[in-house]
Amino acid sequence: MEVNVHHAKTHLSKLIAAAESGEEVIIARAGKAVVRMVPVAPPACKSSKNLRGSGIGKIWLAPDWDSDETNLEIQKLFEGSASGDPE
């Protein structure tokens, strides 16, 4: 369907509904087509890796993951002592 700008402003909601249902809506100014309304395509892939909370139930942490002993062990590993003993 082709409509003029005035008609498009007056009936925008109806034109949007028409475009959403698959109809091509052309808006013309002074008899010349200037805009084509088409529905926006949905995202190609809704990957779960980009969704917040998608790791819930998939990650397990030991009960002592944040204990002072564990933190000290990690600190020693960063400082270069794999055995846990200070160098």
N, C-alpha and C positions, 0 to 999 in steps of 0.2 A: 504494500500500500504506500502511496505517496501523499504527503500532506504538506501544507505550507506552515511557516513558522508560527503564525497566529493560532492556527488549529492545534499545533503541537503544544503550545503553551497552555491552551485552554483544556486540552484533553491528555495531558502528559501521563497520568496514571493509567488510562486505558491503552495508550500507545506502549507503555512499558509492559503491561500485561500481554499485549499482542506479541511483542518481541520475545518475551519470556516463553510464550507458547510456540515459538518457532517461526512466526511470521516476520518477514523482513519489512522494516518500517523506514521509509526514506523521508527526510525532511528537506523541503525545497525552499529557497529564497529567490523571489522574483522569477519563479518558474524554473530555476536551475537547482538540481539536486546537490545538496551540500553535506548532508549527514546521513549515515546509515545506522540505525539502531539494531543491535543484535545482542542476544544474551551473553553474559560473561561465561566462559567455559570454566567448569569446576577444576580444581587443581588436579594434575595428572596422577599424582600418587600421594596418598595420605600415609606416609611412612610413620610407623610407631616410634621410630628413633627420634622424631622431632616433637613428640607430644610430651608435655610435662606429666610426670607421674607414670610414665610407661615402664619404669623399672621397678615399680612396687611389686613386691613378692618375688623378684628375681635376684635380688642382692641379699647376701647373708653376711652379717658381721658377727665376729666372736663377741661374747659378752664382755670380755676384758679388752676390747679393741682400743679403748682410750684410757687404759690404766697407766699409772706412773711407770710401772715396770716395762710395759710395752713401749711407751714413749722414750724411756731411757735406752732400750735396746735399739730403737730406730735411730736415735741420736748417735749412738756409738757406731752404727753401720754407716751413717753419713760421714762420720769423722774418720772412717777408714779402718775400724777394728771389727772384722767380721766375726771374731770369736766372742765378742761382747766384753772382752777385757780391755782396759785402757792400754794404749801403746806406751 
